[in-house]
Amino acid sequence: MAERSAAAVDVADNSGDTPLTAEADQSTADGVAQNRERDTEIDEAQGSGGTEGPGKASPPELHSGHKLARRYRLEECVTRLDGFSSWRAVDEKLRRAVGVHILPADHPRARSVLAAARSSALLGDPRFVQVLDAVEENDLVYVVHEWLPDAAELTTLLASGPLEPHDAYQMVSQIASAMAAAHREGLAHLRLNPNAVLRTSSGQWRIRGLAVNAALRGISSDTPQRTDTESIGALLYAGLTQRWPYENDAYGLAGLPKDVGLIAPDQVRAGVHRGLSELAMRALANDGATASRHESPCTTPEELVKAIGEMPRIRPPEPAFTAPPEYQRTTYQQGTYGRPAPHPGATQPVPAPPAPLQSRTGKALKWAVSALLIAALGLGSWQLADALMGNGNQSDDTNKTQTTDGGGKSGDNAKPVTHIKIKEAQEYAVEGSLQAPGDVKNTYDGNSTTYWRTKSYNEGPKLAPYKPGVGIVYELSSAQTISAATIGLRYGGDHTTVHLYATDSLSPSASVDGLEEIGTATTSGTSLTVKASKKLKTQYVLLWITDVPKAPGDDYSSAGYKQAITDVKFTG
């Protein structure tokens, strides 16, 4: 059940006529019934034998074990609705689970589904569940997409209560940023709801069904950016209150009371973060009634991203540590090992202190210790006298024997290496879209298994002409003189080139060409040390990557020229 709920693209709904964010999504393409209403709709659709009314195409008659393209083996039908079906399948070539949407080639929406799937696949943004294949073959149209068994729907997460402020902040930040990037490429979702938003085991938020969900249901909008922005506001509202911001119940959430209208999240539930409450109201369409300070509403994902950036950053809660239990001595340590248990009520004698060393061995030991102490005192006195006499001689010939601090090579004079704490970081792009802004914190979280990654490029190792470079700006705890930076990398091979620049803020006011370079280095391995070529004191350091190696494909991106950073440490 958990695997299904986090895998496929959500596609089913009651109707496309009502506002998208107000609809109760009664069925999902991954087929997991999260509530009674969703079960009912699936049963009704399946109970009709898969047939539709006049003018509608019949869904293809397929069964478990059927193979598409001699590669995708169908395992389980999770939705059969409105002329199409959705399946959990296995890619036998790559030996991994996938999701598949199938509809007849003569279905009235087959062309638009193919076009939407291919456009979504070209985006290649890892913040979206990726379309892997879109094919028309043997009178069938099918779309193959990722299946994420380790992710959980927002619907499932909200079943146990509202999100913590930091989790809600991360969700709206990552989703708004992803949708802004999609709209810049001309792609809209139009069906963003709690079933379409997933959180992976690493804490990353991902969106499924970009463009494809709406195409499967024949949904369009004259104002796609406003529609998606309102949907993001509804997701944030639900995450803060565990309520759906409309009168109708939906997605397992209770709606707002009748005839009350849209009220701010902090008026629905006590303890809601005020800034996030105002942000949700600015994103929702609410007839001009925004937050208490009457900011202008956000009508596009870009405006929402800007509003989030103007908020104070919400940090994760401090981990709670429980005090270790008091140390318990064992019976052996307490000196009772091998002794019979005392009788109840019997008075236990207090053991007498051990007798002094009166034996022949004890006396010999005392004399040996005394002799060692006398020898040590004599040796120390001799060394002290020798040192004093040496200093006196040295003062007579100072010009011959003294050296300055700068000329000495003794290890005692070397300055100790200090590790510089990273306070905050933010991805930096000169032009085009960002790479993975939600993963920047993974580069200094102390966990070498988490990372920030670039996109995969067809040509390399030099990123130009695609981009002049990609990078991250780090804010240090205070202005420091950087001596070196140690960087952990995920991919080896070819070569990776990294430059360090001193800048003035997390959002540099000057271009990269106008910044002062601290140092640069190149490696073919998975670790890199950039040593400072000049002493510069700064609180903000830009880590700028201009060359990346060729690496194989993985769960997040295809094979190509790319790099990922696991750990960054600065020393002064």
Residue pairs with C-beta under 8 A, 6 or more apart in sequence:
1 32
2 149
2 152
2 156
3 149
4 30
4 31
4 32
4 78
4 88
5 28
5 30
5 32
5 34
5 152
5 153
5 155
5 156
6 30
6 148
6 149
6 150
6 151
6 152
6 153
6 156
6 198
7 30
7 88
7 97
7 99
7 146
7 147
7 148
7 149
7 151
8 28
8 29
8 30
8 31
8 78
8 86
8 88
8 99
8 145
8 147
8 208
9 29
9 30
9 86
9 99
9 101
9 129
9 145
9 196
9 208
9 209
9 212
9 213
10 25
10 28
10 29
10 30
10 191
10 193
10 195
10 196
10 208
10 209
10 213
11 27
11 28
11 29
11 79
11 81
11 84
11 86
11 101
11 209
11 212
11 213
11 216
11 217
12 25
12 26
12 27
12 28
12 29
12 41
12 42
12 79
12 81
12 82
12 217
13 23
13 24
13 25
13 26
13 27
13 191
13 217
14 23
14 24
14 26
14 41
15 23
16 217
16 218
16 219
19 230
20 190
20 191
20 192
20 193
20 219
20 221
20 227
20 231
21 192
21 193
21 227
21 230
21 231
21 233
21 234
21 245
21 246
22 246
22 248
22 250
23 193
23 250
24 37
24 248
24 249
24 250
24 251
25 38
25 193
25 195
25 250
25 251
26 37
26 38
26 40
26 41
27 38
27 41
27 42
27 45
27 79
27 81
28 34
28 38
28 78
28 79
28 195
29 78
29 79
29 86
29 99
29 101
29 209
30 78
30 79
30 86
30 88
30 99
31 42
31 76
31 77
31 78
31 79
31 86
31 88
32 78
33 39
33 42
34 153
34 155
34 156
34 159
34 195
34 251
34 252
35 251
35 252
41 81
42 79
42 80
42 81
45 79
45 80
45 81
45 82
46 80
50 58
50 59
50 61
50 80
50 85
51 58
52 58
52 82
52 83
56 82
56 83
56 108
57 83
57 103
57 104
57 106
57 107
57 108
58 83
58 104
59 80
59 83
59 84
59 85
59 102
59 103
59 104
60 85
60 102
60 103
60 104
60 139
60 140
62 74
62 77
62 85
62 87
62 102
63 74
64 74
64 75
64 76
64 77
65 73
65 74
66 73
66 74
67 73
67 74
67 92
68 74
68 89
68 100
68 102
68 135
68 137
68 140
68 142
69 135
69 137
71 91
71 92
71 93
72 89
72 90
72 91
72 92
72 98
72 100
72 142
72 144
73 89
73 90
73 92
74 87
74 89
74 100
75 87
75 88
75 89
75 90
76 87
76 88
77 85
77 86
77 87
78 86
78 87
78 88
79 85
79 86
80 86
82 216
82 217
83 103
83 104
83 107
83 109
84 101
84 102
84 103
84 107
84 216
85 101
85 102
85 103
86 99
86 100
86 101
86 102
87 99
87 100
87 102
88 97
88 99
88 147
89 97
89 98
89 99
89 100
89 144
90 96
90 97
90 98
91 97
91 98
91 132
91 144
96 147
97 147
97 149
98 132
98 144
98 145
98 146
98 147
99 144
99 145
99 146
99 147
100 142
100 143
100 144
100 145
101 113
101 142
101 143
101 145
101 212
101 216
102 140
102 141
102 142
103 109
103 110
103 113
103 140
103 141
103 142
103 216
104 110
104 139
104 140
104 141
105 136
105 139
105 140
105 141
106 139
107 113
107 141
108 218
109 215
109 216
109 218
110 136
110 141
112 215
112 218
113 141
113 143
113 212
113 215
113 216
114 134
114 136
114 141
114 143
115 215
116 211
116 212
116 214
116 215
117 131
117 134
117 143
117 211
117 212
117 215
118 131
118 134
119 186
119 187
119 211
120 128
120 131
120 187
120 210
120 211
120 212
121 130
121 131
121 132
121 134
123 181
123 182
123 185
123 187
123 210
124 130
124 455
124 456
124 557
124 558
125 178
125 181
125 182
125 433
126 206
126 436
126 453
126 455
126 556
126 557
127 174
127 177
127 178
127 181
127 204
127 205
127 206
127 207
127 436
127 438
128 178
128 182
128 206
128 207
128 208
128 210
129 145
129 146
129 148
129 198
129 206
129 207
129 208
129 209
129 210
130 145
130 146
131 143
131 144
131 145
131 212
132 144
132 145
132 146
133 142
133 143
133 144
134 141
134 142
134 143
134 144
135 141
135 142
135 144
143 212
145 208
145 212
148 198
148 200
148 206
150 200
150 201
151 198
151 199
151 200
151 201
151 206
152 198
152 199
153 194
153 195
153 197
153 198
154 171
154 194
154 195
154 197
154 198
154 199
154 235
154 238
154 239
155 194
155 195
155 251
155 252
157 163
157 199
158 194
158 238
158 239
158 242
158 251
158 252
158 253
159 252
161 242
162 168
162 239
162 240
162 241
162 242
162 269
162 272
163 171
163 239
163 240
164 317
165 273
165 276
165 314
166 314
166 315
166 316
166 317
167 239
168 236
168 239
168 240
168 273
168 276
169 273
169 276
169 308
169 313
169 314
170 203
170 205
170 438
171 197
171 199
171 205
171 235
171 236
171 239
172 232
172 235
172 236
172 239
172 276
172 279
172 304
172 308
173 305
173 308
173 438
174 204
174 205
174 437
174 438
175 192
175 197
175 205
175 207
175 232
175 235
176 232
176 301
176 304
176 305
176 308
177 301
177 305
177 434
177 437
177 438
178 207
179 189
179 192
179 207
179 228
179 229
179 232
179 301
180 300
180 301
180 302
180 304
180 305
181 433
181 434
182 188
182 189
182 210
183 224
183 225
183 228
183 300
183 301
183 302
184 433
187 210
187 211
188 211
188 214
188 221
188 224
188 225
188 227
188 228
189 196
189 207
189 209
189 210
189 211
189 213
189 214
189 228
189 231
190 213
190 214
190 219
190 220
190 221
190 224
190 227
190 228
191 209
191 213
191 214
191 217
191 219
191 231
192 207
192 228
192 231
192 232
192 235
193 231
193 234
193 235
193 250
193 251
194 235
194 238
194 251
194 253
195 251
196 207
196 208
196 209
196 213
197 205
197 206
197 207
197 208
197 235
198 205
198 206
198 207
198 208
199 205
199 206
200 206
202 450
204 438
204 439
205 438
213 219
214 220
221 227
225 299
225 300
225 301
226 285
226 299
226 300
228 301
229 283
229 298
229 299
229 300
229 301
229 303
229 304
230 283
230 284
230 285
232 283
232 301
232 304
233 245
233 279
233 280
233 281
233 282
233 283
233 284
233 298
233 304
234 244
234 245
234 246
234 284
236 276
236 279
236 280
236 283
237 243
237 244
237 245
237 265
237 280
237 284
238 244
238 245
238 251
238 253
240 265
240 269
240 272
240 273
240 276
240 277
240 280
241 265
241 268
241 269
241 272
242 253
242 269
243 253
243 254
243 255
243 256
243 268
243 269
244 250
244 251
244 253
244 254
244 255
244 256
245 255
245 256
245 262
245 280
245 284
246 255
246 256
247 255
247 256
247 257
247 258
248 255
249 255
256 262
256 263
256 268
261 286
261 289
262 281
262 284
262 286
262 289
264 277
264 278
264 280
264 281
264 291
264 292
265 272
265 276
265 277
265 280
265 281
266 272
266 273
266 274
266 277
273 314
275 311
275 312
275 314
276 314
277 291
278 290
278 291
278 292
278 293
278 295
279 291
279 298
279 304
279 307
279 308
279 311
281 289
281 290
281 291
282 290
282 291
282 295
282 296
282 297
282 298
282 304
282 307
283 297
283 298
283 304
285 297
286 297
288 297
290 296
290 297
295 307
298 304
298 307
313 424
331 337
335 351
342 348
356 362
357 363
357 365
357 366
394 401
394 402
405 413
417 483
417 571
417 572
418 571
418 572
419 569
419 570
419 571
420 476
420 477
420 480
420 482
420 570
420 571
420 572
421 476
421 477
422 444
422 474
422 475
422 476
422 477
422 568
422 570
423 475
423 476
423 477
424 474
424 475
424 506
425 440
425 441
425 443
425 444
425 472
425 473
425 474
425 475
425 506
426 437
426 440
426 472
426 473
426 475
426 506
426 507
427 434
427 435
427 436
427 437
427 440
427 452
427 470
427 471
427 472
427 473
428 471
428 472
428 473
428 507
428 508
428 542
428 544
429 435
429 467
429 470
430 467
430 468
430 469
430 511
430 512
431 467
431 468
432 467
435 452
435 453
435 454
435 455
435 470
436 452
436 453
436 454
439 450
439 451
439 452
439 453
440 452
440 472
442 450
442 451
442 452
442 566
443 451
443 452
443 472
443 565
443 566
443 567
443 568
444 474
444 567
444 568
444 569
446 567
448 488
448 566
448 567
449 566
450 566
451 490
451 564
451 565
451 566
452 472
452 564
452 565
453 490
453 556
453 557
453 562
453 563
453 564
453 565
454 470
454 545
454 548
454 562
454 563
454 564
455 557
455 562
456 551
456 553
456 557
456 558
456 559
456 560
456 561
456 562
457 463
457 466
457 548
457 560
457 561
457 562
458 560
458 561
459 466
459 561
460 494
460 547
460 548
460 549
460 550
460 560
460 561
461 494
461 495
461 496
461 497
461 547
461 548
461 549
461 550
461 561
462 546
462 547
463 469
463 470
463 545
463 546
463 547
463 548
463 561
464 546
468 512
468 546
469 499
469 512
469 544
469 545
469 546
470 544
470 545
471 542
471 543
471 544
471 545
472 542
472 543
472 565
472 568
473 503
473 505
473 506
473 507
473 508
473 540
473 541
473 542
473 543
474 540
474 541
474 542
474 543
474 568
474 570
475 506
475 539
475 540
476 538
476 539
476 540
476 541
476 570
478 539
479 537
479 538
479 539
480 537
480 538
480 539
480 570
480 572
481 532
481 535
481 536
481 537
481 572
482 500
482 502
482 518
482 532
482 536
482 538
482 541
482 570
482 571
482 572
483 531
483 532
483 571
483 572
484 519
484 529
484 530
484 531
484 532
484 570
484 571
485 500
485 519
485 529
485 530
485 541
485 543
485 568
485 569
485 570
485 571
486 527
486 528
486 529
486 567
486 568
486 569
486 571
487 498
487 527
487 528
487 529
487 530
487 543
487 565
487 567
487 568
488 526
488 527
488 565
488 566
488 567
488 568
489 496
489 523
489 525
489 526
489 527
489 528
489 563
489 564
489 565
489 566
490 526
490 551
490 563
490 564
490 565
490 566
491 526
491 548
491 549
491 551
491 562
491 563
491 564
492 524
492 525
492 526
492 549
493 524
493 549
493 550
493 551
494 524
494 547
494 548
494 549
494 550
494 561
495 522
495 523
495 524
495 547
495 549
496 522
496 523
496 524
496 528
496 545
496 547
496 548
496 549
496 563
497 520
497 521
497 522
497 545
497 546
497 547
498 520
498 521
498 522
498 528
498 530
498 543
498 544
498 545
498 546
499 517
499 519
499 520
499 530
499 542
499 543
499 544
499 545
499 546
500 517
500 518
500 519
500 520
500 530
500 532
500 541
500 542
500 543
500 544
501 512
501 515
501 516
501 517
501 518
501 541
501 542
501 544
502 515
502 516
502 518
502 536
502 538
502 540
502 541
502 542
503 510
503 515
503 538
503 540
503 541
503 542
504 510
504 540
505 540
506 540
508 515
508 540
508 542
512 542
512 544
515 542
516 534
516 536
517 533
517 534
518 530
518 532
518 533
518 534
518 536
518 538
518 541
519 530
519 531
519 532
519 533
519 534
520 530
520 533
521 528
521 529
521 530
521 531
522 528
522 547
524 549
541 570
543 565
543 568
545 563
548 561
548 562
548 563
549 561
549 562
549 563
550 559
550 560
550 561
551 559
551 560
551 561
551 562
551 563
552 559
553 559
553 560
